[in-house]
Amino acid sequence: MAATLRTDDGLVTLINIFTVEPANQNPLIQLLTDGTEAFITKMNGWVSTNFLASKDGTRVLVYSQWRSAKDIEAMRQNPNMGPYLKQIAALAKFEAFASDVVYAHHA
């Protein structure tokens, strides 16, 4: 299933916003890529993950789709997440929130 913004798909969207020094943007993206490919994509309920990098090098946004909020919570409780989050915290400040798509307009 490809990532699609739709209001009626029943998926839960997890948004992570990372703030970094410009020199840390690419190392953070590599760390996020490695973690996503190594274990996030293998977790129950995972659908898709996309990264967006700000042009000024100070932010990275991760847009992930999951089947349910319970799947997101299970991911957060996974034993791999603690060490992974410590590595991320060494590079960036971050916040995360689960959300629903409430409006999408497509051509």
C-alpha positions as CSV (number, residue, x, y, z in Angstrom):
1,M,0.0,0.0,0.0
2,A,1.4,3.4,-1.0
3,A,1.3,6.4,1.3
4,T,-1.8,8.4,0.5
5,L,-3.5,11.2,2.4
6,R,-7.1,10.2,2.6
7,T,-9.7,11.1,5.2
8,D,-11.5,7.7,4.9
9,D,-8.8,5.1,5.0
10,G,-9.0,4.2,8.7
11,L,-5.3,4.6,9.2
12,V,-3.6,6.4,12.0
13,T,-0.8,8.8,11.0
14,L,2.2,9.3,13.2
15,I,4.0,12.6,12.7
16,N,7.5,13.0,14.1
17,I,9.2,16.5,14.0
18,F,12.9,16.6,14.5
19,T,14.9,19.8,15.0
20,V,18.6,19.6,14.2
21,E,21.7,21.6,13.6
22,P,22.2,21.6,9.8
23,A,25.3,19.5,10.1
24,N,23.2,16.8,11.7
25,Q,20.4,16.6,9.2
26,N,21.9,14.0,6.9
27,P,23.3,11.8,9.8
28,L,19.8,11.9,11.3
29,I,18.2,10.9,8.0
30,Q,20.6,8.0,7.7
31,L,19.8,6.9,11.3
32,L,16.1,7.2,10.6
33,T,16.5,5.2,7.4
34,D,18.5,2.5,9.0
35,G,16.0,2.1,11.9
36,T,13.0,2.2,9.5
37,E,14.5,-0.5,7.3
38,A,15.9,-2.7,10.0
39,F,12.9,-3.0,12.3
40,I,10.1,-0.4,11.9
41,T,8.9,-1.8,8.6
42,K,8.7,-5.3,10.2
43,M,6.4,-4.3,13.0
44,N,2.7,-5.3,13.0
45,G,0.4,-2.6,11.6
46,W,3.1,-0.6,9.8
47,V,1.9,0.7,6.4
48,S,4.4,3.3,5.2
49,T,7.0,5.9,6.2
50,N,8.1,9.0,4.5
51,F,10.8,11.6,5.4
52,L,10.7,15.3,4.5
53,A,13.9,17.4,5.0
54,S,13.7,21.2,5.3
55,K,15.7,23.1,2.8
56,D,17.5,25.0,5.5
57,G,18.8,21.8,7.1
58,T,17.2,22.4,10.5
59,R,14.2,20.0,10.5
60,V,13.2,16.5,9.4
61,L,9.5,15.4,9.4
62,V,8.6,11.8,9.4
63,Y,5.1,10.9,8.2
64,S,4.2,7.2,9.0
65,Q,1.0,5.4,8.5
66,W,-0.2,2.6,10.8
67,R,-3.2,0.4,10.9
68,S,-4.1,1.5,14.5
69,A,-3.1,3.5,17.5
70,K,-2.5,0.1,19.3
71,D,0.1,-0.7,16.6
72,I,1.9,2.6,17.3
73,E,1.9,1.9,21.0
74,A,3.3,-1.6,20.4
75,M,6.1,-0.1,18.3
76,R,6.9,2.4,21.0
77,Q,7.2,-0.5,23.5
78,N,9.5,-2.6,21.2
79,P,12.9,-3.2,23.0
80,N,14.7,-1.8,19.9
81,M,13.1,1.6,20.4
82,G,14.9,2.7,23.6
83,P,18.5,2.5,22.2
84,Y,17.3,3.9,18.9
85,L,15.6,6.9,20.5
86,K,18.8,7.6,22.5
87,Q,20.8,7.7,19.2
88,I,18.2,10.1,17.8
89,A,18.2,12.3,20.8
90,A,22.0,12.7,20.5
91,L,21.3,14.4,17.1
92,A,18.0,16.1,17.4
93,K,15.2,17.4,19.6
94,F,11.9,15.8,18.6
95,E,8.2,15.5,19.3
96,A,5.7,13.0,18.0
97,F,1.9,12.8,17.8
98,A,-0.7,10.5,16.3
99,S,-3.2,12.1,14.1
100,D,-6.1,11.5,11.7
101,V,-6.2,13.0,8.2
102,V,-9.2,15.4,8.4
103,Y,-8.8,17.1,5.0
104,A,-7.2,16.1,1.7
105,H,-7.6,17.6,-1.7
106,H,-6.2,15.8,-4.8
107,A,-6.1,16.8,-8.4
